[in-house]
C-alpha cells in the first residue's frame, strides 16, 4: 500500500511539473517582421511627406530613432522593410501635406490620396490616410494636415 501511494505521489509530481513547463509563456522569444507601405496619387503642390520612427524596448525608456523620412511631389507606391522587432518595441509613422494648414494652403483635389499602412508579419495592423475630407481616424492639423499611426509589438 505504501509503495502504491509513493508511486502515485511520484507520478503526480512528474505530471504537474511537465504541465507547468509546457504552459509557461515565453514572450521574450516572440518577434514580428514589420513593413510600411506608402501609396499616394495626385500630390502636386501639397508637399507630401512621411516619417517613420522606432523605439526599441520602450519599457526601459529606449531612445527614439528616425528610420525614414521622405518627401515626394506627385505620387508614391512603395513598401519599406523595417526589420524584425521583439517585445516592447514601437514603430510610429506620420504622413503629411506640409503645405496644407487648417485655414490656408492649396486645395486638395478629389482624387488626391496619401495612405500609410503599418504591417506586422504581412498583415495590415494600423493605417492613416489623408484626402480631400481632411478628417478621419488619426488625422489632425498640427500645424499642417497630418495622419498618425503606430504599432506596439506587445499588442500584436
NULUMRO-956861 format. One record per residue (C-alpha): residue number from 1; x, y, z. Coordinates in steps of 0.2 Angstrom, whole numbers, plus 2048, in hexadecimal, padded with zeros to 3 digits. Layout:
REM NULUMRO-956861
REC     k    px    py    pz
REC   NUM     X     Y     Z
...
END
This chain:
REM NULUMRO-956861
REC     k    px    py    pz
REC     1   800   800   800
REC     2   80E   80C   804
REC     3   817   808   7F4
REC     4   807   80C   7EA
REC     5   805   81C   7F3
REC     6   817   821   7F0
REC     7   815   81C   7DD
REC     8   805   827   7DB
REC     9   80E   835   7E5
REC    10   81D   834   7D9
REC    11   812   833   7CA
REC    12   808   842   7CF
REC    13   817   84C   7D2
REC    14   81F   848   7C1
REC    15   80E   84C   7B8
REC    16   80C   85D   7C1
REC    17   81E   862   7BD
REC    18   81C   85D   7AB
REC    19   80B   867   7AA
REC    20   813   877   7B1
REC    21   822   876   7A6
REC    22   817   875   796
REC    23   80B   883   79B
REC    24   817   890   79F
REC    25   817   89F   793
REC    26   827   8A4   78B
REC    27   824   8B6   785
REC    28   837   8BA   783
REC    29   838   8AE   774
REC    30   82A   8B6   76B
REC    31   82F   8C1   75C
REC    32   825   8C9   74E
REC    33   82B   8CF   73D
REC    34   825   8E1   739
REC    35   822   8EA   729
REC    36   81B   8FB   724
REC    37   812   8FD   714
REC    38   80F   90F   70D
REC    39   804   913   6FE
REC    40   7FE   923   6F8
REC    41   7F8   92C   6E8
REC    42   7F5   93D   6E1
REC    43   800   945   6EF
REC    44   806   954   6E5
REC    45   809   964   6EF
REC    46   804   95C   6FF
REC    47   816   959   705
REC    48   812   947   70A
REC    49   81E   93E   716
REC    50   81F   930   722
REC    51   82A   92B   731
REC    52   82C   91B   73A
REC    53   834   91A   74B
REC    54   837   90B   757
REC    55   83A   909   76A
REC    56   842   8F8   76F
REC    57   83D   8F2   780
REC    58   832   900   785
REC    59   830   8F9   797
REC    60   842   8FE   79A
REC    61   840   910   792
REC    62   849   90A   782
REC    63   84F   918   777
REC    64   844   91E   769
REC    65   84D   91B   758
REC    66   847   922   747
REC    67   847   914   73A
REC    68   840   91D   72A
REC    69   83C   92E   724
REC    70   836   931   713
REC    71   82E   93F   709
REC    72   826   93D   6F8
REC    73   81D   948   6EB
REC    74   811   93F   6E1
REC    75   80E   92C   6E6
REC    76   816   91E   6F0
REC    77   813   90B   6F1
REC    78   820   903   6FB
REC    79   822   8F6   709
REC    80   830   8F8   716
REC    81   837   8EA   720
REC    82   83A   8F0   731
REC    83   841   8E0   738
REC    84   83E   8D4   747
REC    85   837   8DA   757
REC    86   836   8D2   768
REC    87   82B   8D5   778
REC    88   828   8E7   77E
REC    89   82E   8EF   76D
REC    90   824   8FD   765
REC    91   823   904   753
REC    92   81B   914   750
REC    93   817   91C   73F
REC    94   810   92C   739
REC    95   80B   932   727
REC    96   808   944   724
REC    97   804   952   717
REC    98   810   95F   71E
REC    99   808   96D   713
REC   100   7F6   96A   719
REC   101   7F2   973   729
REC   102   7E1   974   732
REC   103   7DC   985   72A
REC   104   7E9   987   71C
REC   105   7F2   97D   70E
REC   106   7EE   976   6FE
REC   107   7DD   96D   6FB
REC   108   7DE   95A   6FC
REC   109   7D7   952   6EC
REC   110   7C9   945   6EC
REC   111   7D5   937   6E6
REC   112   7E3   93C   6F2
REC   113   7E8   92E   6FE
REC   114   7F7   92A   709
REC   115   7F6   91A   714
REC   116   802   912   71F
REC   117   800   900   726
REC   118   80A   8F8   733
REC   119   80B   8E5   731
REC   120   810   8D7   73D
REC   121   814   8C6   736
REC   122   80C   8CB   726
REC   123   7FB   8D1   72D
REC   124   7F6   8E3   72E
REC   125   7F4   8E8   740
REC   126   7F3   8FB   740
REC   127   7F1   909   733
REC   128   7EE   91B   730
REC   129   7E7   923   720
REC   130   7E7   935   71A
REC   131   7DA   93B   70D
REC   132   7CF   949   708
REC   133   7C4   946   718
REC   134   7D2   94C   723
REC   135   7CB   941   731
REC   136   7CB   92F   736
REC   137   7D2   923   743
REC   138   7E3   92A   749
REC   139   7E2   93A   73E
REC   140   7E5   94B   745
REC   141   7ED   95C   742
REC   142   7FD   95F   74B
REC   143   800   96C   743
REC   144   7FF   963   732
REC   145   7F3   955   72D
REC   146   7FB   945   735
REC   147   7F6   933   737
REC   148   7FD   929   745
REC   149   7FE   916   748
REC   150   809   90A   752
REC   151   80C   8F8   757
REC   152   811   8F2   769
REC   153   817   8E0   767
REC   154   810   8DC   778
REC   155   7FE   8DE   771
REC   156   800   8D2   762
END
